[in-house]
């Protein structure tokens, strides 16, 4: 099963160094060390990958390390204000996703890979927006495809002006696919580049060198080789000199999660995933806190990464990634919780009330990112609210992220849910709305009322409030659930994925929602088309002497 945990001491492809308020993250991809995908039981493939990661091209292993670095900088190094991301190669920043890896991968892997890289780059932007860590791309060589998309996720792009280096998005002219990590969206939404210029740029396989790139606002600065390092350092120093509320803060260590993994179960301290492969079903259970809510912020700092909220959300995040990459045929996830409802709510409300503390705020932001990953799962999600459940605070948000919620209505075995302070716009979706606001688009007053009044609701009250889909009594409970589960797993997975993605993100669009929604859907479709992945498609024939043969019909 894919291991999404790593540490800077074990990085193969990145080098991370922190010098006071400035961090340096250097891409030094080891060509002969591609990512090896283990099976559910942990066995390695008989035929390991044969592609080489040339020119700082990346695969899943490279991006797992990048994701870890982004996370660790936020929690372990709150003093960092500027992150310089550069390359160890003298003439190349990053050549993007490895084409041979993509051409040889299964369709589900390609799409999940694109989604994971999207989430990593969005987390970079999230760090700049909410954690005060601004990223500077120091491209001392060409940045193409996913390499330029990594640059686009940064706040500042500096390109060397050496007459050769360029930025480019060559996927359309060379591969017959789209820039898979938000490149097109960031050109026009984030950098607000004119549509006609963006159109021309996106079909120029060779891209734009420094002068034109600066003129078209594809980069923010350019320096000749003799002044490049000084120019980048000066920009980082300006960022580092800005005062911050986190000045003087000391980070915490993110300890390993180390789950116990078998083909049938993934077991963490607070999260368990039970896999029923024959029925294409998984049951994901999150256990609430076993101790009382912290009495002070100092207690949260003392707990560090063992703080329940942080540990549980990191475990949930890791479990979701494993379900995506290693359990592609699992079509339905049943979300359950176990624990004391009042205690879970108290923990959540404490976090909401103490966000002025940098660590508490980072924990809330981690919860928000984990829940957005849950929103984006290409699997059906049913929340099961039964006796022993503790759907409160961020765990209630997890239930609201599901496609349906089933809550037992049994006076003999009462079940309740609790709306807490975190539901009042603390854990926003990619569309910029809270889950309550997204749920009640036609009745914003109801969302506002529930968020402000809060409180604990039994099954009938939760049904009336619109927080659950169905509340069967004890006589119908088991049959209703069984029929709903059997029906769901019998339907077309492709149709369900499209339906769920269309229904989950009502309301306004943001740059992030376009990246996750539109681009992922387009890439999903294009990756199945013969023009890209057929035997004579552009992706299949890349690097070969034969030219691709296209079906020229527009559909």
N, C-alpha and C positions, 0 to 999 in steps of 0.2 A: 504494500500500500504506500502511496506517495507520502513522503516525509516533508512536511512544510515547515518544520522547525530547523533552525540552524543558529549559528553564532559567529560573530566576526572572527573568532579564532579558527573557525572551520570554513570560512569563505574560500572558495576555489577561484572565483572569477572577479571578485571585488576586493578592494583594499580600503578600509575605513580608518581615518585618523582624525582625532579631535584636538584642536589647539585653541583652548579657551572658547571664545564665542564663534569660532569658525571651524567647521568640519570639512574634511576633504574626502570625497568618495571617488575612487579611481577605478575605472573599468579596465580590467586586464584579463580578458577571457582566455582561458586555457583551451586551445583548439582541440586537444585530444581528450577532453573531459566532458562529453555530452551527458545530459541527464538520462539516467536509466530508470525506466518505469518498472517497479516491482508489481507482482500480482497481489491479490487480496491476502494470500497466505504468506506473503513476504518473499516468495521465490523470484529470482531474477530471470529474465528471458534467456532462452538458449542462444538466441542471435541478438547480441547487443547492438545498439545504434552504430551505424558506420559513418554518419556524417561528421564533418569537422566544423568547428565553430570559428570559421575564418573571419578576419577583419572585424573582430569584436561583435560578431553576430551573436544573437542570444537564443536560448531555448528556455524551457520551464525552470531548469536549475538556476540559471542566471537570474531570472526574475524572482525566484524564491528568496535569493540572497538580497536582492534590492528591496523587496518587501520587508524583510527582516531589518535592514538598515534604516528604512524610514521609521519603522516602529520603535527601534531602540533609540534612535536620536530623540524621539519625543519623550520617552520615559526615562532613559538612562542619562541623557544629556540636555536637561532643560536650559542649560546655560548657552547652548548653541543658538545663534541667530541667523547665521548664513551657512549654507551648505553648497560647496563647490563640487560639481560633478564633472569629472573629466575622464581622460583616456590615457592609458599607458603606451598606446601605439603612437608613433610620431606623425602619421599622416591620416589616421582614421579615428573619428570619435566613436561611431557605432554604425554598423551596416544594417541594423535592424534585426528582425526575426530571421532565423536561419531558414533559408528557402528549402534546402534539402530535408530539413526536419519537417517543415510544413507539407512538402510534397509526399513524404512517406508516412504521414500521420493519418489516423482515422479521422473521419468527419467530426465526431463528438469531441475528440481531443483538440482539433484545430479551433473549434468554437469556444470550448472551455479555456483554452490557452489565451485566446483573444480577450475573453471576459476577465480572466485573472490579471492580465497585463493592464487592461483598462482600470481595474480596481486599484492596482498598485500606483498607477499614475494619478488617479483621482486622489489617492491618499497623500501624494506629494503636495497637490494643490490644497488639500484639507489642512496639512501641516502649516502651510504658509498662511492660510486664512484664519485658522483658529489657534495655532500654537506659536505663531511668531517666528517660524523657521523658514526663511526665504531661500529658495533654491536658485543657484546660478549655474547655467550650463556653460562650461568652458570647452567649446568645440575647437580643439587645436588640430582639426582634420575634418574630413567629410562626415556629415551626419545624414544618413539616408534612411528612408522608410521608417521603421520603428525607432531608429536612432534619432531621427528628427522629431518623431512623436514624443520621445522621452524629453527632448529639448523643449518642445511645446508645453509640456507639463510644468516646466520650470518658470520662475518669475522673470528671469533675465537670461537672454541667449546671446553669448559672445562667440563670434566666429573668427577664426584666424584668416587674415587677408594675405594669402601667400600665392595667389594666382591659380591655385589648383583646388583648394578645399571648397566644398559647396554644401548646401542643404537641399534635400530633395524628398519627394514622395513619389517613387517610381512604380508603385504597385499597379496602377491602371495601365500604363504603356508596356510594362515588362512582364507582368504576372497575370493580368486579367482579373485581379481582385481589387479590393479597396484597402487603403491604409486602415489596419485593423485595431488601432489603439487611439481612436478619436482624432486623428490628424485633420480630416476635412472639417469636422465640427469646430475644432479649436482654431483653425485658420479664420473662419468667418465669425464665430461667436465670441471667442476669447480675444484674439488679436484684431478682430474686426477689419480683416483685409478685404478689399474690394472683390466682389464676386468674379469679375472678369479676370482679374489678376490671379485669384485663387484657382480659377479654371485653367488658365495657361500654365501656372506653376505645377499643378497636379498632373499635367500631361507631358511635362518636360522630364524625360528620363534622367537627363544629366543634372537637372536642378538649377539652382542659381548660386553663383559665387558671391563673394562678400559685397561688392558694390551694388549689384542688383538686389541682393537679398536685403540689404539695408534700405534701399530705395523703396522696395515693396513692403517693408516692415515685417519681413520674415524673421529678422533678427533684431537685436537691440543695440548692438555695438560690434565693431570690427577693428582689429589691431594687427599690424604687421608682426611677423614672428619675433622680432627683437623687442617689441613692446607688449606682446600678448600676455605674458604672465603678470607683468606689473599692472596692466590694465584690468585684468580679472581680480587681482588682489586688492586693487584700489576700490573696485565696486563692492567687494565683500567687506572691506574695512568700513565703508560708509554704512552698510547695513548693520554691521556689528557694533558700531558706535551709537546706534539708537538706543535710548533707555527702554527697559522692559520691566514688567511686573515680576518677571521670573529671575531678575538679576540676583545673584547670590543663592539661588536654589540648588539643592543637591538631589540628583536623580536616584532612582531605585533600580535594582537589577531585575530583569525579566528572567525568572527561573524557568527551566524546561518544563513542559507539560507532561511529556513522557507517557502517553497513553498505552494501555495494553490492547493490542490489536490482534484479532483473529478474523477468519473469513465470515464469521457470524456476529461479531461484536467489537465495538470500539469503546473502551472504558477509560474515562478520565475521573478525576476526583469528584467533579460536580455534574458531569455530562456523560450519558451513556447512549450509544447508538446500537440498536439491535437490527440486524439485517436479515430479512426473510426473502432471499433471492428468488426462490421458486414462485413466490406470489408478487414479486416486483414491489416489495413493501419494506419500509424502514420505520422504526419507532425511535424517536429522538426524545430523551427525557432529560430535563434540566432540574437539578436538585437545588432548592433554595438554601439560604444560609443556615448554618447550625448554631450560630451564636448571635447574641443581640447586636443591634446596629452599633457602630462606633459611637463613643461618647465624645470624641473630639477628632479634629483633623490630624493631630499628632498620632492618634491610634491608626489612622489610615496609612500614614507614612511608615509607622513601625511594622505594620502588616506587609507593606510593600506589594509584590506581585502575588502574595497569598491572600490579599484582600478579596473577599468573596466576589464582589461585582467584577473586578478586573479578571480574576482567575476564571470565573464562569463564562464571561464573554470571550476570553481568549480561547477557552476550550470549545465553546460553541462555534467560533469562527473557524478553528482548525477542523472540527467535525464537518462543517459545511463544505470546506474545500475537499476533504476526503470523499464525501458523498458525490461531489461533482465529478472528480477525476477518476475515481476508482469504482464507482457504483452507477455506471451510466444507464443500466437497465432498471434501476430502482425508479419507479414512476410516481410513487406517493409516499410522502413522509408524514407520519402522525406525530405531532408535537405534543408532548406531555410535560407536566411539572410535578414535583413532589416536594412538600415542605410546609412550613407554617406561613400562612398568608399574611398575618399581621407583621411577623418578623421580616418577611421579604419586602413588604411595603415600607417598613421603617428604614431598612437599608437604602431603598431607592429614594425615599424622601430626604434622608440625610445627604445623599449625593447631590440632589437637586438644590439643597439649601446651602451648600458650601462650595459652590463652583468658583468662588474667588480664589480658592487655593489651587495652585497650578496642577497638583497631582490629581485631586478630585476632578478637576475639569478635564484632564486627559482621560481619566477613567470613563467619564460620561461620553466623551468624544469616541472612545474605543467602542462603547456600547452602541453608539449611533452607527459607526462603520460596520460593526457586526450585523446589526439589524438591516442595514442596506444590502449587505451580502445575502441575507436571508430573503429580502424582497426580490432579489435578482435570481433566485434559484430556478433553474429550468426543470422543476419538479412540482407536482401538485402538493399543496400544504394544507393539512387539516389539523386544527387545534382541538384537542380532546380535553374537556374540562370535567373531571370526574372527582370522586372523593379523594382527598389528600392533595389536590392541586393547590398551587400557590401562584396563580397568574395575577401578579401585581407589579407595578412599576415597569421596568424594562421587560419583564416576562409577560406582562399584559400586552406590551407593544409587540412582542413576538407573536402572540395570538392574533393581534390585529393585522399582522403581516400575512397571515394565512389566508387561503382562498375561501375557506369555510371554518366556522367554529361550532362545535357540538358540545352542549352543556347539559349535564344530567339535572333533571328537575325531580328531586326525591326528598320529601320532608324527612324521611328516616335517615337519609345520608346527605345532609345539606352540602351544597357546593356554592362557593362565592368567588367573585372577582373583585379587585380593588383598583380603582383609578387613582393614581398618585400624581405628584408634582412633575415627574418626568414626562408625563403625557401632554403637558402644556408647552409644546414646541421645543422641548429639549433634545429630542431625538428625531430630527427631521429626515424625511425621505429624500430621494434624489430630485423630486419635483418641487422641493422647497416647502412642502406642507408637512404638518404632523400627520400621523396615521388617523387620528380622529378627524382632522380636517379633510383628508382624502376620503374617509369613509362616508362623511356627510356633506358631500359637495353641494347637494341641493338644500341643505339645512345647516349653514354655518353656525347659526345660533345654538343648535344642539351640541355641536363640537365644542364651542366656547363654554357652554353651560357645564358639560361633563368635565372639561379640563379645569374649570375654576371651582366647582362644587366638590368634585372628587368623591371619595367615600367608597364603601363596600356594598356590593349589590349581590342579592341572591339570584337564582336562575330566572325567576319571573321578571324581576326588576331589570336584569341584564338584557333579557329578550325585549322588553318594552323599550329600553334605552337604545337598542340597536347594536349592542356590543357582541351579540352572538347570532348565529344563523338559525340554529334549531335547538330547542330545549326539550327533548323527549322525556317522558316520565320513565319510572323504573321498569314498567312493563314493555315499553317500546325501545328502550335504550339499546340493547344488544342487537336487535334485529335491524333497527334503523342504521346503526353504525356498520354492521356487516354488509348490508345492501349498498350503502354509500361507497364503501371501500371496494367491493366487488365491481360496482359499476365504473368507478373511476379508473381502476387499473385495466379495464377492458377497452378503454377508448384509445384512439390514435395518439401516441405520444407527441407527434409533430403538431397535430391540431391543438392539443392541450397546451403545449408550450406557447404557441402563438396566441391562443385565447387568453391564457393567464397573463402573459406579458402585456397584452392590450388592455386588460381589465385592471391591473394592479396600479397603473400610473395615470389615474384620472387627473383632471385639472391642468395647471399651467405646465409648460415645458421649461427646462433649464438646460444649460450646457451638458451637465451630467446626465440628465434623463435622455437627451438626444443621443449621447454616446452609448449608453446602455441599451436604450430602446431601438432607435433607428439603425445605428451602425451595426449592432450585434445581429439584428434581424437581417439586414442586407448581407452582411458577411456570411451568415448562416445559409442564406439562399444562394449566394454567389459561389460558395464553396462546394455546392452540389451540382453546379452547372458544368457541362462538358467543356465549355470555352475556357474554364479555369482548371478543372481537375480531371477532365477526360483524358484518354490516352494521347490525344493530340492537343491538349489544352496548354495554355501558357505556363501555368504553374508546374505541370508535369515536365515540360520540355525546357524549362529554364536551364541555361548552361549547356544545352545540347546544340548540335549544328542545325537541327531541323527547326523550322519556324512553326508556330502553332497554326492550326486550322480552325477557324471560327465558324460557328453557325451564325450567319449575319442577321437573322431575324431579331427584331426588337420585340420583347415580350413584357 
